[in-house]
């Protein structure tokens, strides 16, 4: 009888013309001679990488998952140190907040068709886990992450140079919180919580947010936010009217803040500063200040260790008068006039331009309330409301950095995520060998530009 001895299998390369083929072979000894036999043809080698041989009629689609937009958000979350929160359910809520306008109880079925579970390292998600995670956004961990985000934002912009602060409100449906209903800015009457937000002037990077009782005035909120800003080493701010009063100006001066702020008109200010102005004095070439969308006319006065700027907008006056005519109402003589206070080194014309260019914070709130679905919060406990607001804040932080990185190619973060939404990852299987592999659908030129700017490299 001939003797046969078998050794371990190995991969052999076989050169045929310009192609290199891969074979799985094993050596064996027969009658004292070493021979080889092919166990399986594996495919070709292309650019130094093995490409498995499969037959198209044996390929089965295992899954199709939303991928490129998730990869982009995950990369920016990593850049901002947000992933250091550690709780993958919290992270999944932040990601989904940017990608899908669904309530929590509908996220479970949606999320399994995305790469969120794979990237964050959990098998499946449940509605129960998502709800519970709303109360697990630890204040201390959140502050640590926010400080690290600020250090990242400081690489792109000196965020202490000028900060915009404002307040918005949002409704919530919780019945277990003892808060009286109140009329919001959109005239709806419901339970409200207010959110104070501070963002950087140039890029709208979030600096901090605070949640306030729905019945607290903007002037009281300013006092609290100014202390927070001071603690963060920021001493220059721009804000809308409604947050500043004479008392608040005096407090800000004691804290050595530099301020540009709208000031609400009252009978004293109207009588002392607007009333004495003759129309021909202000409505002239020497008082003219062109802005992005309109032209205004200004006159300045000394006021509380700073300047009070009276701003006249003839277009606004015309619009308001037309509204009053239609409603058969009398028009006050001060229609078309507004007030700005500042104690900065800038000339009044520059102050007015900076004030009216502060739409950055308005865009921030628009994105928070629109894209990020910071709308009536359908959760029932106060810690759920607080957790939801933190998640929206972190999602906005991701959005703001995407906006910055894509600024040079003139693509907004919202537009980019919409484009990447259709970048699917397809998992295929060879039914003969049970070999599985994944590929991304071919990228469009726009998707390639976006991913390159965000430094995202999808892997198949």
C-alpha positions in Angstrom: 0.0 0.0 0.0 1.3 3.5 -0.8 1.8 5.8 2.2 0.1 9.2 2.2 0.9 12.1 4.5 -1.0 15.4 4.5 0.3 18.9 5.5 -1.5 22.2 6.3 -3.3 24.1 3.5 -2.0 27.4 2.2 -2.6 30.1 -0.5 -0.7 29.8 -3.7 -0.4 32.5 -6.3 -0.5 31.4 -10.0 0.6 33.8 -12.7 -1.3 33.6 -16.0 -0.3 36.3 -18.4 -0.8 39.7 -16.7 -3.2 38.2 -14.1 -2.4 36.7 -10.7 -4.8 34.0 -9.4 -5.2 32.7 -5.9 -5.7 29.1 -5.1 -6.1 27.3 -1.8 -3.9 24.2 -2.0 -2.5 21.6 0.3 0.7 19.6 0.1 0.7 15.9 0.7 3.3 13.1 0.5 2.6 10.1 -1.7 5.1 7.2 -2.2 7.8 9.3 -0.8 7.1 12.3 -3.1 5.6 15.7 -2.1 2.6 16.7 -4.3 0.0 19.5 -4.2 -3.6 19.5 -4.9 -6.0 22.5 -5.4 -8.8 22.6 -2.8 -10.5 25.8 -3.9 -10.0 28.6 -6.5 -10.2 31.8 -4.5 -10.2 34.5 -7.2 -7.8 37.1 -8.5 -5.3 39.5 -6.8 -5.9 43.1 -7.8 -3.6 45.9 -6.6 -2.1 43.6 -4.0 -5.6 42.7 -2.6 -7.4 39.4 -3.0 -10.7 39.6 -4.8 -12.8 36.5 -4.2 -14.2 34.6 -7.2 -17.9 34.5 -7.1 -20.6 33.7 -9.6 -23.2 36.5 -10.1 -26.1 34.0 -10.1 -25.0 32.9 -6.6 -24.9 36.4 -5.0 -27.6 37.2 -2.5 -28.2 40.6 -0.9 -28.1 40.3 2.9 -28.8 43.9 3.9 -28.9 47.5 2.6 -28.1 50.1 5.3 -28.0 53.9 5.5 -24.3 54.5 5.8 -22.5 57.6 4.5 -24.4 60.1 6.5 -23.9 58.0 9.7 -20.2 57.8 9.0 -19.9 61.5 8.5 -21.7 62.3 11.8 -19.7 59.6 13.7 -16.4 61.2 12.4 -17.4 64.7 13.5 -18.7 63.4 16.9 -15.3 61.8 17.4 -13.5 65.0 16.4 -15.6 66.9 19.0 -15.0 64.2 21.7 -18.7 63.7 22.0 -18.2 59.9 21.8 -16.4 60.1 25.2 -19.9 60.3 26.7 -19.7 56.5 26.4 -23.4 55.7 26.5 -24.1 54.3 23.0 -27.9 54.8 23.4 -27.3 58.5 24.1 -25.0 58.7 21.1 -27.6 56.9 18.9 -30.2 59.5 19.9 -27.8 62.3 19.0 -27.1 60.7 15.5 -30.8 60.0 14.8 -31.7 63.6 15.9 -29.7 64.8 12.8 -30.9 62.1 10.4 -34.5 61.2 11.0 -37.5 63.2 12.2 -39.2 60.4 14.2 -40.4 60.1 17.7 -38.4 57.8 20.0 -41.0 55.0 19.9 -40.4 54.8 16.1 -36.6 54.9 16.1 -36.2 51.2 17.0 -37.4 50.0 13.6 -35.6 52.7 11.6 -32.3 52.4 13.4 -31.7 48.7 12.4 -31.6 49.8 8.7 -28.7 52.2 9.5 -25.1 51.6 10.5 -25.6 53.3 13.9 -25.8 50.0 15.9 -22.7 48.7 14.2 -20.6 51.9 14.6 -21.6 52.3 18.3 -21.2 48.7 19.2 -24.6 47.3 20.1 -26.7 44.6 18.5 -30.2 46.1 18.7 -32.0 49.0 20.2 -35.2 49.1 22.2 -37.6 52.0 22.9 -37.2 51.3 26.6 -33.4 51.7 26.4 -33.7 54.9 24.4 -36.2 56.5 26.9 -34.1 55.5 29.8 -31.0 57.0 28.2 -32.6 60.5 28.2 -32.1 60.6 32.0 -28.6 59.2 31.7 -26.9 62.3 30.2 -24.8 63.0 33.3 -24.3 66.7 34.0 -20.6 66.2 34.9 -19.8 64.1 31.9 -21.7 66.6 29.7 -19.7 69.5 31.0 -16.4 67.6 30.4 -17.4 67.0 26.8 -18.6 70.6 26.3 -15.2 71.9 27.6 -13.4 69.6 25.1 -15.7 70.8 22.3 -14.8 74.4 23.1 -11.1 73.6 22.8 -11.8 72.1 19.3 -13.8 75.1 18.3 -11.1 77.5 19.5 -8.8 76.0 16.8 -11.1 77.4 14.1 -12.2 80.6 15.8 -11.4 82.7 18.8 -14.8 82.1 20.5 -14.0 84.6 23.3 -13.8 87.4 20.7 -17.5 87.9 20.4 -20.4 85.8 21.7 -24.1 86.0 20.7 -26.6 85.1 23.3 -30.4 84.7 23.0 -33.3 82.8 24.4 -35.9 80.6 22.8 -38.8 78.6 24.1 -40.2 75.2 23.3 -43.3 73.3 24.4 -43.4 70.0 26.2 -46.2 67.6 26.8 -45.3 66.4 30.3 -48.2 66.4 32.8 -46.0 65.6 35.8 -44.2 68.9 35.9 -46.0 71.6 37.8 -45.6 74.6 35.5 -48.4 77.0 34.5 -49.2 77.4 30.9 -47.9 80.5 29.2 -48.0 82.2 25.8 -44.9 81.6 23.8 -43.2 83.7 21.1 -45.6 82.2 18.5 -48.6 83.1 20.6 -49.5 79.5 21.5 -50.5 78.9 25.0 -48.9 75.8 26.6 -46.3 74.6 29.1 -43.0 76.1 28.2 -39.3 75.7 28.9 -36.8 78.3 27.9 -33.4 77.7 26.5 -30.6 80.2 26.7 -27.9 79.6 24.0 -24.5 81.2 23.5 -22.8 80.8 20.2 -19.6 82.2 18.6 -20.0 85.2 16.3 -18.4 84.0 13.1 -19.4 80.4 12.9 -22.2 79.8 15.3 -20.2 77.3 17.4 -22.2 76.5 20.6 -20.5 77.7 23.7 -23.0 76.7 26.3 -26.8 76.4 26.9 -29.0 76.6 29.9 -32.5 75.6 30.6 -34.9 78.0 32.3 -38.4 78.0 33.8 -41.0 79.1 31.1 -42.1 82.1 33.2 -38.7 83.6 33.7 -38.1 87.0 32.0 -35.3 87.5 29.4 -33.8 90.1 31.7 -33.5 87.6 34.6 -32.0 85.0 32.2 -29.4 87.5 31.1 -28.1 87.9 34.6 -27.6 84.2 34.9 -26.0 83.8 31.5 -23.6 86.7 32.0 -22.2 85.0 35.1 -21.7 81.8 33.1 -19.9 83.7 30.3 -17.7 85.4 32.8 -16.7 82.0 34.3 -15.7 80.8 30.8 -13.4 83.8 30.3 -15.7 85.5 27.8 -16.3 89.3 28.2 -17.8 90.4 24.9 -21.4 89.7 23.9 -24.0 90.6 21.4 -27.7 90.2 22.2 -31.2 91.0 21.0 -33.5 93.4 22.8 -35.6 91.8 25.6 -32.6 90.8 27.7 -31.2 94.2 28.6 -32.5 96.8 31.0 -30.8 99.8 32.7 -30.1 97.6 35.8 -28.6 94.8 33.6 -26.4 97.3 31.8 -25.1 98.5 35.2 -24.4 94.9 36.2 -22.6 94.2 33.0 -20.4 97.2 33.4 -19.4 96.1 36.9 -18.5 92.7 35.4 -16.4 94.6 32.7 -18.4 93.2 29.8 -18.2 94.7 26.3 -21.8 94.8 25.0 -23.7 95.3 21.8 -27.4 94.9 22.5 -30.8 95.9 21.4 -32.7 98.0 23.9 -36.4 98.0 24.2 -38.1 101.4 23.8 -39.9 102.8 26.8 -41.5 106.2 27.4 -38.3 107.6 29.0 -36.0 106.6 26.2 -38.5 107.8 23.6 -38.9 111.2 25.2 -35.2 111.7 25.9 -33.6 110.4 22.7 -36.0 109.7 19.9 -38.5 112.5 20.4 -36.0 115.4 19.9 -34.6 114.0 16.6 -35.7 115.9 13.5 -36.4 113.6 10.5 -34.1 115.7 8.2 -31.2 115.4 10.8 -31.2 111.6 10.8 -32.5 110.9 7.3 -29.4 112.2 5.5 -26.3 110.9 3.7 -24.0 111.5 6.7 -26.1 109.2 8.9 -26.6 106.5 6.3 -25.4 102.9 7.1 -25.9 100.2 4.3 -26.5 96.7 5.6 -26.8 93.4 3.8 -30.5 93.6 3.1 -31.5 97.2 3.8 -30.2 100.7 4.6 -30.6 102.4 8.0 -29.8 105.9 9.3 -28.3 106.4 12.8 -27.7 109.0 15.5 -25.6 108.4 18.6 -25.9 109.7 22.2 -23.8 109.2 25.4 -25.5 106.8 27.7 -24.4 104.8 30.8 -20.6 104.9 30.1 -21.3 103.9 26.5 -23.4 105.0 23.5 -27.0 104.7 22.7 -27.6 104.5 19.0 -31.0 105.5 17.6 -31.6 103.5 14.3 -34.1 104.7 11.8 -35.3 102.3 9.1 -37.6 103.9 6.5 -38.5 100.6 5.0 -39.6 99.2 8.3 -41.6 102.4 9.0 -43.4 102.0 5.7 -44.3 98.4 6.3 -45.6 99.0 9.8 -47.7 102.0 8.7 -49.3 100.0 5.9 -50.2 97.3 8.5 -51.7 100.0 10.8 -53.6 101.5 7.8 -55.2 98.1 7.0 -56.1 97.6 10.6 -57.4 101.2 10.9 -54.9 101.9 13.7 -53.1 105.1 14.6 -49.3 105.0 14.0 -47.0 106.3 16.7 -44.3 108.8 15.7 -41.5 106.4 16.8 -42.5 103.7 14.3 -39.4 102.7 12.3 -37.0 103.6 15.2 -35.1 101.2 17.3 -32.3 101.4 19.9 -28.9 99.8 20.3 -26.6 100.2 23.3 -22.8 99.5 23.2 -19.7 100.3 25.2 -17.2 98.9 22.7 -14.3 100.5 20.8 -16.2 100.4 17.5 -17.7 103.3 15.7 -21.5 103.4 15.7 -21.8 102.3 12.0 -19.7 99.2 12.7 -21.7 98.4 15.8 -24.9 98.6 13.9 -23.5 96.3 11.2 -22.3 93.8 13.8 -25.7 93.9 15.6 -27.7 93.2 12.4 -25.3 90.6 11.2 -26.0 88.5 14.4 -28.4 86.3 12.5 -26.0 83.5 13.3 -27.8 82.8 16.6 -31.1 83.0 14.8 -29.9 80.3 12.3 -28.7 78.3 15.3 -32.1 78.4 16.9 -33.8 77.7 13.6 -31.7 74.5 13.2 -32.3 73.5 16.8 -36.1 73.9 16.4 -36.3 72.7 12.8 -33.7 70.3 11.7 -33.0 69.0 15.2 -36.8 68.8 16.0 -36.6 70.8 19.2 -40.3 71.2 19.0 -43.0 70.2 21.5 -41.2 67.6 23.6 -43.3 64.5 23.9 -41.7 63.1 27.1 -43.2 63.2 30.5 -40.5 63.6 33.1 -38.4 66.7 33.8 -35.1 64.8 33.5 -36.3 63.5 30.1 -36.9 67.1 28.9 -33.5 68.1 30.1 -31.8 65.1 28.5 -33.6 65.8 25.2 -32.3 69.4 25.2 -28.8 68.3 25.8 -29.0 65.8 23.0 -30.2 68.6 20.7 -27.4 70.8 21.8 -24.7 68.2 21.0 -26.4 67.4 17.7 -26.2 71.1 16.8 -22.5 71.1 17.8 -21.9 68.4 15.1 -24.0 70.4 12.6 -22.0 73.6 13.3 -18.6 71.9 12.7 -19.9 70.3 9.5 -21.1 73.7 8.3 -17.6 75.1 9.0 -15.7 72.3 7.2 -17.9 72.6 4.1 -18.0 76.4 3.9 -15.3 76.5 1.2 -17.3 74.2 -1.1 -20.5 76.2 -0.4 -22.5 73.2 0.9 -24.4 73.5 4.1 -24.5 70.7 6.7 -28.2 70.1 6.1 -27.6 69.8 2.3 -24.6 67.5 2.9 -26.5 65.1 5.1 -29.3 65.0 2.6 -26.9 64.1 -0.1 -25.1 61.4 2.0 -28.4 59.9 3.0 -28.5 57.9 -0.2 -25.0 56.5 0.3 -26.0 53.0 1.1 -23.8 50.1 2.3 -24.9 46.8 0.7 -23.9 43.4 2.3 -23.6 40.5 -0.2 -23.2 36.8 0.3 -22.0 34.0 -2.0 -24.5 31.2 -1.4 -21.9 28.6 -2.6 -19.1 29.5 -0.1 -21.2 31.5 2.4 -18.6 34.3 2.0 -19.9 37.7 2.9 -18.6 41.1 2.0 -19.9 44.7 1.9 -19.7 47.5 -0.7 -20.9 51.1 -0.8 -23.0 52.1 -3.8 -20.9 54.1 -6.3 -20.3 57.6 -4.9 -21.5 60.7 -6.8 -19.0 63.6 -7.3 -20.8 65.7 -4.7 -20.7 63.0 -2.1 -16.9 62.5 -2.8 -16.3 66.2 -2.2 -18.2 66.2 1.1 -16.5 63.1 2.4 -13.1 64.4 1.5 -13.7 67.7 3.4 -15.0 65.8 6.4 -12.1 63.4 6.3 -14.4 60.4 6.1 -13.1 57.3 4.4 -15.8 54.6 3.9 -14.5 51.1 4.1 -16.1 48.2 2.2 
